[in-house]
């Protein structure tokens, strides 16, 4: 049971890791992007569009192109969403909370519109799109994983995007902690007026952090469709993973490397109700209670962080506050 459960928890947690890493980078610049669910949705549908038209255009799918085209489409779609959010909140200084929620609604609407259009093009009786050939290319694992038994199944049985998510989280943690770029970004998030006075281009850092964070989060949506969902797109089938990714930021105390452990734990908690139901035969009400586990854990962590009051456990001081240079 454990050997089967751990890989499932990892696969379940990878989209959350992508989303939380992207949101942490964004929040380190002082911007609270509640549009992450919509951005992940757009990243997913953008990859689906690219994969759909590529599969339709050729009878023989080339693995390299089958991966590259959806990947580039996902990056472009999520980058544009980040650019929209940056323009509204950095340039026009719109309220970040309202803009983020509007971006989520907009992203889901865009995804459902294009998803529904593709479904009509296929003339399918089932309201979904199946991209099996592309999914097989994304789900390729290391060739020696099967030869290592349980060890290989636990550590080497995942696709390249899963390892990319972990690598990106470590790189983000290193940049934030050890480099001048990371120091400048944290300074912008803590006190943009002081950073501006020190010669740091506040607007440029906010734009870059938000757009890069959006691209990373969008890859989480692509991973969910191509790997976890086996290439099957259904409108409104993404669930609440985008909101879980935002909750994971609090659990990881704004540290991308902590988010790796947190994402796998959230993945396990997300599947907990299914495991309990399978082996304990609980009822519907008990299942719904176990589904609350990730959110309950997040609330408990938030309470613990608030009680300890250590600065390193707190969000950036200027998080959610627009910066007006004229007031400096």
N, C-alpha and C positions, 0 to 999 in steps of 0.2 A: 504494500500500500504506500509506504514512504517513497520507494523508488519511483512509483508512478506519480505520486503527488508533487514531489519537488520540481520536476521538469514542467509540469502543468502550472505550478505557481510562478516559476520563472517566466514562462511564456505569457502568462496573464499580467505579470508585473512590468514587462519591457515597455509597453506603450505608456505606462505611468512614469517610468524612468525617463523616457524621452520628454514627456510633457513637463515633468517637474524640473528637469535640468534646464529646459528652455525658459521656464517661468522663473527659476532662481536667477539666471543670468539677467533676465528682464528686471526683476525686482531689485537686484543689486544696483541698478541705475536709478532706482527711486520710483519705478513705474509698476503699479499693480495691474497686471493684464488679466482681467477676468474673461477675456475673449479666447483664452486657450482652448476651451472645448470646441468653439467654432473654428479655430485655426486648425486643430487636429482633424476636424471633419472635412475642411477644405483640402488639407494635405492628403487625406485619404481619397476623396473624389477626384482630385487632380491626377493622382497616380492611376486611378481606375480609368479615367478618360484616356490617358496615354496608352495604357495597356490594352484597352478595348480596341482602339483604332489600329494599334500595331498588330494585334491578333487578327483583326478583320482584314488587314492588308496583305498578309502572307500566310500560306499554308504550313510553312516550316518556320517555327519560332526559333530564333537564335538566342541562346541563353544570355549572352552579353547585352544585346539590345533589349531583350525582355526585361532585364533589370535596369538598364541605364535609362530607358525612355520613361517609365513610371517614376523613377527616382528623380529625374530632372523636372518632370511635371509637378511632382509633389513639392519639390524645393521652390519652384517658381510660384505655385499657388499660395503656399504658406508665407513666402517672402512678401508677396503683394498684400496679404492680410496684415502682416506686421508693418508694412509701409503705410497702409491706411490708418492703422492705430497710431503709429508714430506721428503722422501728419496731423491727426485730430488732437492728440494729447500734448505733443511737444510744440508744434508750430502754432496751432490754434488754441492750445491750452484748455481743451475741453475737459470736463470732469472724467477722471479715469474710470471710476466705477460704472458710470452710465455708459461710457464709450465701450468698455469691455463687455458689458452685458448685451449692448446693441450688436457688437461684433459677433458674439456667440449666436444670437438670433439670426443675424445675416449669414453667417457661415453655414448654419444648419439649413437655412432656406436655400442657399446656393447649392449645397450638396444634394438636397432632396430634388431640386429642380433638374439639375443635370443627371442625377441618378435616375429619376423618372423618365427623362428623355431617352437615355440609353436603353432602359428597359423596353420602351416602346419600339426602339429600333430593332431589338432582337425578336419582337413578336412573341415573347415568352409568355406562357400561361401562368408562370410563377413570378411574382413581383420582385425579381432579383436578377443580378448579373453574375455569371460564373466565369471566372478567368483562370481556369485550371492550369493551362500551360504556363502562364506567367507566375502563378503561385508556386508551381513546382520548381521554377528557377529560383525564386526567393527562399524557398524552404530547404535548399540544398545544405546538407550538413558536412562536417569534416569527414573525409573518406575513411579514416581509421577509427571513428567513433564506435562502430559496431564491434570492432575487434577487442575493445577494452572492457566489455561487460558492463557491470553496474557503474564503474568509474566513468566510462565513456558516456553512458546514458545521462549521468548527473552533470557532467562538465563539458562535454563536447558534442552534444546532440542538438545544438541550436543553430539557427541560421546566422548569416553574416551580420544582419542588422541587430541581432541581440548582442553580439560582441561589440558592434559599433556603438551601441547605446552605453555600454559599460565604459568603453574607451573614451567616449565623448565626455562622460561624467567625470572621469579621472583628469582628463585634460582641462576641463572647465575648473575643477577644484584647484589644479596646479596654477592655472593662469590667475585665478582670483587671489590666491595666497602668495605666490612667489614672483610675480612679474609686475613691472611698472604699469602695464595696461590694466591689470587687475586692481592695483592700488588706486589708479586714477578712477576706475569705474566705481570702486567702493566709496571713494571720496565724493563722487557725484551723487551717489545714493544717500550718503550720510549728511552732507551739507553742500548743496550745489553752489551756493553763493561763495563759500570759501574756495571751492574747487575752481570756480570761474575767476576769482581774484588771483589764484595761483597760476593762471594761464591755461587751464584745461578747458577744451571746447565742450561745454556741457551738452549742448544740443547734438553734437556729433556722437558723443558717447551714448546718449539716450537712444538715438536712432539706431546705431549699430547694435547695441545690446538687445533692443526690442526686435529688430529684424532677424538677427542671428538666433535669438531665443525662439522666435516664431518658426523659423526653418527647422530647428531641432524638434520642436513640439509637433510640427507637421509630419515629420518622419515617424512619430509614434502612431499617427493615424494610418499611414501607409503600412507600417508593420502589422497593425491590427488586421487590416483587410487581407493583405497578401500572405501573412504567415498564420496568425491565430484563426482567422475566418476562412482560410484556405481559398482565398480569391473570390469569395462570395460577397457581393455588395447588396444590401437591402436598406431602403430608406428608413431612417430612425433606428437602425440596428446597432449603433455605436454604443448605446447605453450611457452611463454616467461616468465614464472613464476620464473624461476631461476634467470634471469636477474633482474626482479622486486625485488626479495629478496635482491640482492646486492644493488640495488638503495635504498631499505628501510633502509639499514645500515646508509646511509648518512642522511636520513630523521630522524632516531632515534638518531642521533649524537653519535653513538657508545655506546648507553645505552640500554641493553636488555629490561628493563621495559618500556622505551619509545617506543620500537618496538611493544609492544602489541597494543597500541593505533594506531600507524602508520600502522600496518598490517590490522586492521579493516577499517581504512580510505582508504588504498590502495585497499582493497577488494571492498569497496563501489565505489571508483573511477573506478575500473576495470569493474564494472557492470553498471556504469552510462549511457553509450551509449545505453544499452539495455532498461533501464528504460525510458530514454528520447525518444527512438524510439517508445516504447509501448504507452506512454501517449501523445507524441507531434507529432508523425508520421513524423519524420524528414527523410531526404533522405540519400543516401549512403555516400555522401561526408561529411555531418554533423556527421554521425556515426563515420567515421574514425577520424574526429577531436576530438570527445569526447573520443575516445580510447587513445588519447595522454595524457589524464588528469594525470595519475600517474607520467609520465615522466616529464611533465611540472611542477608539484608540486615539484618534486625532484630537478629540476633545480632552481626553486625559493628558495627552502630551502637552497641549496648549495650557492646561491648568498647571501642570508641573513646571513648565517654562516660566509662566507668570509668577509663580511662587518663588522661584529661585532668583529671579531678577538679575541674572548675569548678563552683561552687555553682549557677550558673544552669542547668546541664545536669542537675542532680540532681532526683529526685522530692521532694515535700514531706517534711520531716523526720519528721512524725508520721503518715505514710501507713501505713494498716493497723493503727494502734494505737488501742485504745479509750480514751476519755477518762473518767476518774473524777474528778469535781470534789472528792470528799472528800480526794483525795491532793494537792490543790493547796497 
